[in-house]
Amino acid sequence: MFAFTLSEIVLAPLVIPLLFFIVLFFLLSFILTSKNMDIQGLLRVLYSKPVRRIDGRVEYLRDL
């Protein structure tokens, strides 16, 4: 069987915990933001023209 050791693929002992931290951070951020990513909201943003109000809010108009 062909396999590399950790030193051959340049994974030092300090890099492994950093790699796990980055993966966990990505998974946690994806889980926390995925509730805001629904198809209707995404299509509303993609297919409508945004209008910025005076107070800074952005509204998406339905049909133009």
Secondary structure in CASP SS format (residue, H / E / C, confidence):
PFRMAT SS
TARGET T0000
AUTHOR 0000-0000-0000
METHOD secondary structure of the structure
MODEL  1
M C 1.00
F C 1.00
A C 1.00
F C 1.00
T C 1.00
L C 1.00
S C 1.00
E C 1.00
I C 1.00
V C 1.00
L C 1.00
A C 1.00
P C 1.00
L C 1.00
V H 1.00
I H 1.00
P H 1.00
L H 1.00
L H 1.00
F H 1.00
F H 1.00
I H 1.00
V H 1.00
L H 1.00
F H 1.00
F H 1.00
L H 1.00
L H 1.00
S H 1.00
F H 1.00
I H 1.00
L H 1.00
T H 1.00
S H 1.00
K H 1.00
N H 1.00
M C 1.00
D C 1.00
I H 1.00
Q H 1.00
G H 1.00
L H 1.00
L H 1.00
R H 1.00
V H 1.00
L H 1.00
Y H 1.00
S C 1.00
K C 1.00
P E 1.00
V E 1.00
R E 1.00
R C 1.00
I C 1.00
D C 1.00
G C 1.00
R C 1.00
V E 1.00
E E 1.00
Y E 1.00
L C 1.00
R C 1.00
D C 1.00
L C 1.00
END
